[in-house]
Amino acid sequence: MNSMICSWIINVIGPKLHTSIAYQKTATVMWKNLQKRYVVPNTPKIHKLKTNIAASKQSGLEVVEFYSKLMAMWIELNNYVKIPQCTCGKCECGVGGKVVKLMEEEHTHHFIMGLEDKSYANIRSQVLAFGPSTIS
C-alpha cells in the first residue's frame, strides 16, 4: 500500500520536485516534506472569519439560528487554526484541556455578546455574574 501511495504522489507532483522526495521511505514522510514547503496559513480568510464572528449579532434570528450561524464560523475557523496539543504523551499538567476550555469560554462570550440587548440583557448579566467556570 505504501509503495502505491508513493507512486501516486510522484506521479501527481511536478517533475522538478521528484528528486527532492523520491528517496523517502514512506508516503507519510513524502507528504510531510511537501506539506512543510507548501502549506501556508490562509491569514486573510482567518482574519475575515474572526471579524465576522466578532461582529455577529442576533439581528432578529431565533437564538438557535444565531448559535448555528456562529457554530458554522467556529468550525470553519478551526479548519484553519489548530489548537496546539501535547504530542509527547507525557504531559501531566493538562495544558491542552485548559486551552480548549479557554476557546469554549471565548465562544460563549461571542455568543452572549451577539444576543439582542432588549431581550437578553438580564440573562447576559446573570450569566456573566457566575464567572468563567460556569459559562462554558
DRENDO-1510 file (C-alpha; in Angstrom, 1 decimal, always signed):
<recs>
REC; n; res; u; v; w
REC; 1; MET; +0.0; +0.0; +0.0 .
REC; 2; ASN; +2.8; +2.4; +0.9 .
REC; 3; SER; +4.6; +1.9; -2.5 .
REC; 4; MET; +1.3; +2.5; -4.3 .
REC; 5; ILE; +0.7; +5.8; -2.5 .
REC; 6; CYS; +4.4; +6.9; -3.0 .
REC; 7; SER; +4.0; +6.2; -6.8 .
REC; 8; TRP; +0.8; +8.2; -6.8 .
REC; 9; ILE; +2.5; +11.2; -5.1 .
REC; 10; ILE; +5.4; +11.0; -7.5 .
REC; 11; ASN; +3.1; +10.9; -10.5 .
REC; 12; VAL; +1.0; +13.9; -9.4 .
REC; 13; ILE; +3.7; +16.4; -8.5 .
REC; 14; GLY; +5.8; +18.4; -10.9 .
REC; 15; PRO; +8.9; +16.7; -12.3 .
REC; 16; LYS; +11.2; +19.3; -10.7 .
REC; 17; LEU; +10.1; +18.1; -7.3 .
REC; 18; HIS; +10.7; +14.4; -7.9 .
REC; 19; THR; +14.3; +14.3; -6.8 .
REC; 20; SER; +13.5; +16.1; -3.5 .
REC; 21; ILE; +11.1; +13.4; -2.3 .
REC; 22; ALA; +11.8; +10.3; -4.5 .
REC; 23; TYR; +14.1; +8.6; -2.0 .
REC; 24; GLN; +11.8; +9.0; +1.1 .
REC; 25; LYS; +10.9; +5.6; +2.6 .
REC; 26; THR; +7.2; +6.2; +3.3 .
REC; 27; ALA; +4.4; +8.1; +1.8 .
REC; 28; THR; +3.9; +9.9; +5.2 .
REC; 29; VAL; +7.4; +11.3; +5.1 .
REC; 30; MET; +6.9; +12.4; +1.5 .
REC; 31; TRP; +3.7; +14.1; +2.3 .
REC; 32; LYS; +5.1; +15.8; +5.4 .
REC; 33; ASN; +8.1; +17.0; +3.3 .
REC; 34; LEU; +5.7; +18.6; +0.7 .
REC; 35; GLN; +3.5; +19.9; +3.4 .
REC; 36; LYS; +6.3; +21.8; +5.2 .
REC; 37; ARG; +7.2; +23.5; +1.9 .
REC; 38; TYR; +3.8; +24.4; +0.5 .
REC; 39; VAL; +1.2; +24.6; +3.3 .
REC; 40; VAL; +0.7; +28.3; +4.2 .
REC; 41; PRO; -1.8; +29.7; +6.5 .
REC; 42; ASN; -4.7; +31.5; +4.9 .
REC; 43; THR; -4.3; +34.6; +7.0 .
REC; 44; PRO; -6.9; +36.8; +5.1 .
REC; 45; LYS; -9.5; +34.1; +5.5 .
REC; 46; ILE; -8.7; +33.7; +9.2 .
REC; 47; HIS; -9.0; +37.4; +9.7 .
REC; 48; LYS; -12.3; +37.6; +7.8 .
REC; 49; LEU; -13.8; +34.8; +9.9 .
REC; 50; LYS; -12.6; +36.3; +13.2 .
REC; 51; THR; -14.0; +39.7; +12.1 .
REC; 52; ASN; -17.4; +38.1; +11.2 .
REC; 53; ILE; -17.5; +36.2; +14.5 .
REC; 54; ALA; -16.8; +39.4; +16.5 .
REC; 55; ALA; -19.3; +41.4; +14.5 .
REC; 56; SER; -22.1; +38.7; +14.7 .
REC; 57; LYS; -25.4; +39.9; +16.1 .
REC; 58; GLN; -28.6; +38.0; +16.6 .
REC; 59; SER; -30.5; +40.6; +14.4 .
REC; 60; GLY; -33.9; +39.0; +14.6 .
REC; 61; LEU; -32.8; +35.4; +14.3 .
REC; 62; GLU; -34.0; +32.8; +16.7 .
REC; 63; VAL; -31.4; +32.0; +19.3 .
REC; 64; VAL; -30.9; +28.6; +17.8 .
REC; 65; GLU; -30.4; +30.1; +14.4 .
REC; 66; PHE; -27.9; +32.6; +15.7 .
REC; 67; TYR; -26.0; +29.9; +17.6 .
REC; 68; SER; -25.9; +27.7; +14.5 .
REC; 69; LYS; -24.5; +30.7; +12.4 .
REC; 70; LEU; -21.7; +31.2; +15.0 .
REC; 71; MET; -21.1; +27.5; +15.2 .
REC; 72; ALA; -20.6; +27.2; +11.4 .
REC; 73; MET; -18.0; +30.0; +11.6 .
REC; 74; TRP; -16.2; +28.5; +14.5 .
REC; 75; ILE; -16.0; +25.1; +12.7 .
REC; 76; GLU; -14.6; +26.8; +9.6 .
REC; 77; LEU; -12.1; +28.7; +11.7 .
REC; 78; ASN; -11.0; +25.5; +13.3 .
REC; 79; ASN; -10.1; +24.2; +9.9 .
REC; 80; TYR; -7.5; +27.0; +9.6 .
REC; 81; VAL; -6.4; +27.5; +13.2 .
REC; 82; LYS; -5.5; +24.3; +15.0 .
REC; 83; ILE; -5.3; +24.3; +18.8 .
REC; 84; PRO; -1.9; +23.0; +19.9 .
REC; 85; GLN; -1.9; +19.8; +21.8 .
REC; 86; CYS; +0.7; +17.8; +23.6 .
REC; 87; THR; +2.3; +15.2; +21.4 .
REC; 88; CYS; +4.9; +13.8; +23.8 .
REC; 89; GLY; +2.4; +11.6; +25.6 .
REC; 90; LYS; +3.9; +12.5; +29.0 .
REC; 91; CYS; +2.0; +15.7; +29.6 .
REC; 92; GLU; +0.6; +15.7; +33.1 .
REC; 93; CYS; -0.2; +19.4; +33.5 .
REC; 94; GLY; -3.4; +19.3; +31.3 .
REC; 95; VAL; -2.5; +22.4; +29.4 .
REC; 96; GLY; -4.3; +21.1; +26.3 .
REC; 97; GLY; -7.6; +20.9; +28.2 .
REC; 98; LYS; -7.0; +24.4; +29.6 .
REC; 99; VAL; -6.5; +25.8; +26.1 .
REC; 100; VAL; -9.7; +24.1; +24.8 .
REC; 101; LYS; -11.6; +25.5; +27.8 .
REC; 102; LEU; -10.4; +29.0; +27.0 .
REC; 103; MET; -11.6; +28.6; +23.4 .
REC; 104; GLU; -15.0; +27.4; +24.7 .
REC; 105; GLU; -15.2; +30.4; +27.0 .
REC; 106; GLU; -14.4; +32.7; +24.1 .
REC; 107; HIS; -17.2; +31.1; +22.0 .
REC; 108; THR; -19.6; +31.6; +24.9 .
REC; 109; HIS; -18.6; +35.3; +25.1 .
REC; 110; HIS; -19.1; +35.8; +21.4 .
REC; 111; PHE; -22.5; +34.2; +21.6 .
REC; 112; ILE; -23.8; +36.3; +24.5 .
REC; 113; MET; -22.3; +39.5; +23.1 .
REC; 114; GLY; -24.3; +38.9; +19.9 .
REC; 115; LEU; -27.6; +38.4; +21.6 .
REC; 116; GLU; -30.1; +41.2; +21.3 .
REC; 117; ASP; -29.9; +43.6; +24.2 .
REC; 118; LYS; -33.6; +44.3; +24.6 .
REC; 119; SER; -34.4; +40.6; +25.1 .
REC; 120; TYR; -31.4; +39.2; +26.7 .
REC; 121; ALA; -29.6; +41.9; +28.7 .
REC; 122; ASN; -30.8; +40.5; +32.1 .
REC; 123; ILE; -29.8; +36.9; +31.1 .
REC; 124; ARG; -26.4; +38.1; +29.9 .
REC; 125; SER; -25.8; +39.9; +33.2 .
REC; 126; GLN; -26.8; +36.8; +35.2 .
REC; 127; VAL; -24.6; +34.5; +33.1 .
REC; 128; LEU; -21.6; +36.8; +33.4 .
REC; 129; ALA; -22.1; +37.2; +37.1 .
REC; 130; PHE; -21.4; +33.5; +37.6 .
REC; 131; GLY; -17.8; +33.8; +36.3 .
REC; 132; PRO; -15.9; +31.9; +33.6 .
REC; 133; SER; -16.0; +28.5; +35.1 .
REC; 134; THR; -19.8; +28.3; +34.8 .
REC; 135; ILE; -20.4; +29.9; +31.4 .
REC; 136; SER; -19.0; +27.3; +29.1 .
</recs>
